[in-house]
Amino acid sequence: MQRRIDFSNLRCPLVLVKAKLELKQSQPGEELIFRVTDASFFDDLAKLKHKYHCELTREVYSSHEDIKVVML
């Protein structure tokens, strides 16, 4: 299952707090795509990928980034 979540109107730390809540509720095999405008979000989330057992990739656009999270 894939879910898209738009966090483009949020800044850290709130975007990270909300992302953690989504990760806690996710199941193995699930894919989340976070749309963000906070430039530090990917690096912050990458520090937590082992804790939440997930892999991250990102696509960068001129107005936002889409961070794809695959739960392991």
OpenMM code with the backbone's topology and positions (N, CA, C; nanometers):
from openmm import Vec3, app, unit

residues = "MET GLN ARG ARG ILE ASP PHE SER ASN LEU ARG CYS PRO LEU VAL LEU VAL LYS ALA LYS LEU GLU LEU LYS GLN SER GLN PRO GLY GLU GLU LEU ILE PHE ARG VAL THR ASP ALA SER PHE PHE ASP ASP LEU ALA LYS LEU LYS HIS LYS TYR HIS CYS GLU LEU THR ARG GLU VAL TYR SER SER HIS GLU ASP ILE LYS VAL VAL MET LEU".split()
positions = [
    Vec3(0.0834, -0.1180, 0.0000),
    Vec3(0.0000, 0.0000, 0.0000),
    Vec3(0.0880, 0.1245, 0.0000),
    Vec3(0.0478, 0.2260, -0.0734),
    Vec3(0.1239, 0.3505, -0.0793),
    Vec3(0.0363, 0.4652, -0.0296),
    Vec3(0.0942, 0.5468, 0.0570),
    Vec3(0.0226, 0.6644, 0.1063),
    Vec3(0.1053, 0.7885, 0.0787),
    Vec3(0.0385, 0.8931, 0.0323),
    Vec3(0.1029, 1.0227, 0.0100),
    Vec3(0.0563, 1.1188, 0.1192),
    Vec3(0.1531, 1.1840, 0.1827),
    Vec3(0.1231, 1.2749, 0.2922),
    Vec3(0.1914, 1.4080, 0.2633),
    Vec3(0.1129, 1.5133, 0.2606),
    Vec3(0.1645, 1.6457, 0.2262),
    Vec3(0.2013, 1.7230, 0.3526),
    Vec3(0.3303, 1.7398, 0.3729),
    Vec3(0.3822, 1.8191, 0.4840),
    Vec3(0.4441, 1.9495, 0.4322),
    Vec3(0.4088, 1.9901, 0.3132),
    Vec3(0.4751, 2.1049, 0.2511),
    Vec3(0.4508, 2.2363, 0.3247),
    Vec3(0.3486, 2.2427, 0.4073),
    Vec3(0.3226, 2.3664, 0.4815),
    Vec3(0.3850, 2.3649, 0.6211),
    Vec3(0.4615, 2.2602, 0.6544),
    Vec3(0.5200, 2.2477, 0.7886),
    Vec3(0.6712, 2.2649, 0.7864),
    Vec3(0.7246, 2.3085, 0.8971),
    Vec3(0.8694, 2.3226, 0.9168),
    Vec3(0.9113, 2.2366, 1.0359),
    Vec3(1.0408, 2.2056, 1.0423),
    Vec3(1.0933, 2.1339, 1.1578),
    Vec3(1.0804, 2.2226, 1.2809),
    Vec3(1.0499, 2.1651, 1.3924),
    Vec3(1.0456, 2.0225, 1.4193),
    Vec3(0.9093, 1.9573, 1.3932),
    Vec3(0.8060, 2.0351, 1.3642),
    Vec3(0.6721, 1.9781, 1.3508),
    Vec3(0.6628, 1.8751, 1.2394),
    Vec3(0.7296, 1.8984, 1.1271),
    Vec3(0.7243, 1.8018, 1.0169),
    Vec3(0.7862, 1.6681, 1.0595),
    Vec3(0.8907, 1.6714, 1.1373),
    Vec3(0.9549, 1.5488, 1.1836),
    Vec3(0.8677, 1.4762, 1.2864),
    Vec3(0.8040, 1.5501, 1.3738),
    Vec3(0.7142, 1.4908, 1.4732),
    Vec3(0.5986, 1.4189, 1.4037),
    Vec3(0.5379, 1.4827, 1.3062),
    Vec3(0.4255, 1.4216, 1.2345),
    Vec3(0.4720, 1.3010, 1.1519),
    Vec3(0.5898, 1.3093, 1.0940),
    Vec3(0.6428, 1.1964, 1.0175),
    Vec3(0.6675, 1.0765, 1.1091),
    Vec3(0.7205, 1.1008, 1.2278),
    Vec3(0.7433, 0.9915, 1.3234),
    Vec3(0.6126, 0.9216, 1.3588),
    Vec3(0.5068, 0.9986, 1.3770),
    Vec3(0.3765, 0.9387, 1.4067),
    Vec3(0.3302, 0.8490, 1.2925),
    Vec3(0.3502, 0.8932, 1.1692),
    Vec3(0.3135, 0.8122, 1.0527),
    Vec3(0.3970, 0.6841, 1.0470),
    Vec3(0.5268, 0.6959, 1.0742),
    Vec3(0.6150, 0.5799, 1.0704),
    Vec3(0.5776, 0.4768, 1.1761),
    Vec3(0.5408, 0.5234, 1.2942),
    Vec3(0.5022, 0.4322, 1.4021),
    Vec3(0.3783, 0.3517, 1.3657),
    Vec3(0.2895, 0.4080, 1.2856),
    Vec3(0.1648, 0.3415, 1.2484),
    Vec3(0.1780, 0.2545, 1.1241),
    Vec3(0.2927, 0.2578, 1.0597),
    Vec3(0.3116, 0.1878, 0.9328),
    Vec3(0.3517, 0.0420, 0.9532),
    Vec3(0.3210, -0.0376, 0.8535),
    Vec3(0.3488, -0.1813, 0.8560),
    Vec3(0.4605, -0.2150, 0.7573),
    Vec3(0.5309, -0.3262, 0.7763),
    Vec3(0.6330, -0.3693, 0.6800),
    Vec3(0.5729, -0.3802, 0.5394),
    Vec3(0.6473, -0.3341, 0.4419),
    Vec3(0.6033, -0.3365, 0.3033),
    Vec3(0.5270, -0.2134, 0.2607),
    Vec3(0.4844, -0.1336, 0.3540),
    Vec3(0.4096, -0.0122, 0.3215),
    Vec3(0.5039, 0.0955, 0.2692),
    Vec3(0.4544, 0.1761, 0.1766),
    Vec3(0.5310, 0.2876, 0.1214),
    Vec3(0.4619, 0.4185, 0.1577),
    Vec3(0.5408, 0.5111, 0.2070),
    Vec3(0.4922, 0.6452, 0.2383),
    Vec3(0.5671, 0.7434, 0.1509),
    Vec3(0.4980, 0.8420, 0.1010),
    Vec3(0.5645, 0.9496, 0.0284),
    Vec3(0.5309, 1.0795, 0.0994),
    Vec3(0.6333, 1.1404, 0.1573),
    Vec3(0.6170, 1.2670, 0.2278),
    Vec3(0.6553, 1.3800, 0.1327),
    Vec3(0.5631, 1.4716, 0.1099),
    Vec3(0.5945, 1.5920, 0.0322),
    Vec3(0.6326, 1.7008, 0.1312),
    Vec3(0.7547, 1.7545, 0.1174),
    Vec3(0.8065, 1.8523, 0.2134),
    Vec3(0.8738, 1.9687, 0.1415),
    Vec3(0.8824, 2.0809, 0.2127),
    Vec3(0.9583, 2.1960, 0.1638),
    Vec3(1.0738, 2.2291, 0.2568),
    Vec3(1.0810, 2.1619, 0.3705),
    Vec3(1.1885, 2.1835, 0.4668),
    Vec3(1.3139, 2.1111, 0.4178),
    Vec3(1.4166, 2.1868, 0.3863),
    Vec3(1.5383, 2.1313, 0.3260),
    Vec3(1.6128, 2.0344, 0.4167),
    Vec3(1.5966, 2.0451, 0.5466),
    Vec3(1.6705, 1.9581, 0.6386),
    Vec3(1.5963, 1.8284, 0.6705),
    Vec3(1.4737, 1.8127, 0.6237),
    Vec3(1.3914, 1.6986, 0.6615),
    Vec3(1.4545, 1.5650, 0.6216),
    Vec3(1.5035, 1.5536, 0.4997),
    Vec3(1.5599, 1.4261, 0.4545),
    Vec3(1.6754, 1.3831, 0.5435),
    Vec3(1.7660, 1.4738, 0.5735),
    Vec3(1.8807, 1.4403, 0.6586),
    Vec3(1.8366, 1.4014, 0.7992),
    Vec3(1.7375, 1.4716, 0.8522),
    Vec3(1.6861, 1.4386, 0.9856),
    Vec3(1.6213, 1.3010, 0.9857),
    Vec3(1.5431, 1.2720, 0.8830),
    Vec3(1.4756, 1.1430, 0.8750),
    Vec3(1.5759, 1.0295, 0.8520),
    Vec3(1.6801, 1.0566, 0.7763),
    Vec3(1.7825, 0.9547, 0.7491),
    Vec3(1.8498, 0.9080, 0.8788),
    Vec3(1.8611, 0.9958, 0.9764),
    Vec3(1.9208, 0.9587, 1.1054),
    Vec3(1.8331, 0.8606, 1.1822),
    Vec3(1.7050, 0.8530, 1.1458),
    Vec3(1.6100, 0.7677, 1.2175),
    Vec3(1.5729, 0.6406, 1.1426),
    Vec3(1.6292, 0.6192, 1.0256),
    Vec3(1.5827, 0.5075, 0.9426),
    Vec3(1.6073, 0.3711, 1.0064),
    Vec3(1.7117, 0.3566, 1.0854),
    Vec3(1.7366, 0.2277, 1.1515),
    Vec3(1.6370, 0.2045, 1.2643),
    Vec3(1.6019, 0.3093, 1.3351),
    Vec3(1.5057, 0.2977, 1.4444),
    Vec3(1.3690, 0.2529, 1.3917),
    Vec3(1.3298, 0.3057, 1.2756),
    Vec3(1.1975, 0.2747, 1.2199),
    Vec3(1.2020, 0.1665, 1.1122),
    Vec3(1.3182, 0.1094, 1.0881),
    Vec3(1.3338, -0.0013, 0.9931),
    Vec3(1.2747, 0.0338, 0.8562),
    Vec3(1.3387, 0.1309, 0.7907),
    Vec3(1.2892, 0.1743, 0.6605),
    Vec3(1.4047, 0.2167, 0.5703),
    Vec3(1.3741, 0.2263, 0.4422),
    Vec3(1.4683, 0.2775, 0.3424),
    Vec3(1.4118, 0.4068, 0.2874),
    Vec3(1.5011, 0.4995, 0.2529),
    Vec3(1.4591, 0.6307, 0.2053),
    Vec3(1.5174, 0.6610, 0.0684),
    Vec3(1.4384, 0.7265, -0.0137),
    Vec3(1.4867, 0.7870, -0.1377),
    Vec3(1.4179, 0.9215, -0.1510),
    Vec3(1.4742, 1.0084, -0.2343),
    Vec3(1.4092, 1.1383, -0.2515),
    Vec3(1.4184, 1.1866, -0.3946),
    Vec3(1.3158, 1.2617, -0.4307),
    Vec3(1.3127, 1.3304, -0.5588),
    Vec3(1.3012, 1.4786, -0.5273),
    Vec3(1.3917, 1.5569, -0.5840),
    Vec3(1.3965, 1.6999, -0.5561),
    Vec3(1.3384, 1.7768, -0.6745),
    Vec3(1.2461, 1.8656, -0.6438),
    Vec3(1.1838, 1.9523, -0.7436),
    Vec3(1.2132, 2.0970, -0.7053),
    Vec3(1.1784, 2.1906, -0.7899),
    Vec3(1.2087, 2.3303, -0.7608),
    Vec3(1.1292, 2.3837, -0.6421),
    Vec3(1.0106, 2.3317, -0.6179),
    Vec3(0.9265, 2.3850, -0.5106),
    Vec3(0.9147, 2.2934, -0.3883),
    Vec3(0.9597, 2.1670, -0.3987),
    Vec3(0.9437, 2.0721, -0.2894),
    Vec3(1.0301, 1.9487, -0.3124),
    Vec3(1.0281, 1.8601, -0.2135),
    Vec3(1.0911, 1.7286, -0.2252),
    Vec3(0.9870, 1.6231, -0.1928),
    Vec3(0.9932, 1.5104, -0.2624),
    Vec3(0.9127, 1.3941, -0.2280),
    Vec3(1.0073, 1.2900, -0.1698),
    Vec3(0.9837, 1.2552, -0.0446),
    Vec3(1.0654, 1.1563, 0.0248),
    Vec3(0.9871, 1.0254, 0.0282),
    Vec3(1.0408, 0.9231, -0.0357),
    Vec3(0.9756, 0.7927, -0.0365),
    Vec3(1.0350, 0.7069, 0.0739),
    Vec3(0.9467, 0.6545, 0.1572),
    Vec3(0.9863, 0.5699, 0.2696),
    Vec3(0.9255, 0.4317, 0.2483),
    Vec3(1.0095, 0.3305, 0.2454),
    Vec3(0.9619, 0.1931, 0.2348),
    Vec3(0.9908, 0.1256, 0.3674),
    Vec3(0.8842, 0.0773, 0.4303),
    Vec3(0.8982, 0.0121, 0.5590),
    Vec3(0.9488, -0.1300, 0.5378),
    Vec3(1.0498, -0.1704, 0.6147),
    Vec3(1.1086, -0.3042, 0.6018),
    Vec3(1.0464, -0.4003, 0.7020),
] * unit.nanometer
topology = app.Topology()
chain = topology.addChain("A")
for resn in residues:
    res = topology.addResidue(resn, chain)
    for name in ("N", "CA", "C"):
        topology.addAtom(name, app.Element.getBySymbol(name[0]), res)
